[in-house]
């Protein structure tokens, strides 16, 4: 009787599945960025927009590992930079650099907690991935580029919390959907060799 093994792939290795996920999430990121009012939602604030554009980047880290997370973050950053309607985001160190860390943080949080509870892991990955986006962007604006005074941080907090909660909810729902589609819960594991099965 053959043994059924479950070998984990190195998270830093790009497999065919991960390349496909990266391509799909990159396309969604670009679509969210170019369709008005979906990826960047106009707000009367100094930042100019709330965003859902970071959600594919979070999913990239959660579903496909750090490399895909960094890649989708790069696409997010480039989209933000190229379609910026606020002068703050015409600076690549604000628009692009912080976004590279979103998927990385989301992957690290999910990988650390998934063995205990996948929904909690996905929720925290979504929440902290979103917080990473906000904290690093604000840090670059205020403390590195000195584009706005520190008091600006207070005005961003309500928006940051809202974006993080939305990201947490979507990450849980979409991670569950992906898991079902991938067949982890809808396929029974094989306990016998294929030639011994009755079908």
C-alpha positions, 0 to 999 in steps of 0.5 A, a space after each residue: 500500500 502506498 503512503 500518502 505524503 503531504 510535503 510542504 513547499 518552501 514558501 520562498 519558491 515560486 511554483 506554477 500555482 503561485 505564479 497563477 495566483 500572482 498573475 490573477 491578483 496583479 490583474 485584480 490590483 490593476 483593475 481596482 486601481 483603474 476603475 474609479 471609486 473601487 480601489 481608491 475611494 475619494 475622501 476629503 482628507 490630506 491623503 485623498 483616498 481610502 483604499 481596498 487596493 491593499 486586499 489583493 496584496 494581503 491575499 497574495 501573502 496569505 495564499 501564496 507566500 512572501 514572494 507573491 505578497 511582495 510582487 502584488 505589493 509592488 503592483 499596488 505601489 506602482 498603480 498608486 504611483 501612476 494614478 496618484 491624485 494626491 501629490 503625496 503619492 507622486 513620491 515613489 518612496 511613499 507610494 511604492 516602498 511601503 507596499 512591498 511589506 504588506 504581503 510579507 507581514 500578512 504571510 508571516 502572521 498567517 503562517 505563524 497562526 494558521 495551525 491554531 485557527 485558520 480564520 483567526 490567522 486570516 483575520 489577523 493577517 488582513 488586519 495587520 497587513 492593512 495596518 502595515 500599509 497605513 503605518 509605513 505610508 504615514 511614517 514615510 510622509 511624516 518622518 522621512 519625507 517631511 511632507 506633513 506635520 505629525 498632527 496628520 497622524 491623528 486624522 488618519 486613525 479612523 480611516 486606518 481602523 476602517 480599512 483594517 477591519 474591512 481587510 480582515 473580513 475580506 481576507 477571512 472570506 476569500 481565504 475560505 473560498 480559496 481553500 474550498 476551491 483548492 479542494 482541501 476540505 471537499 476532497 477526502 484524503 486517499 488512504 489506499 493506492 489509486 489502483 486499489 480504489 473501486 472507481 
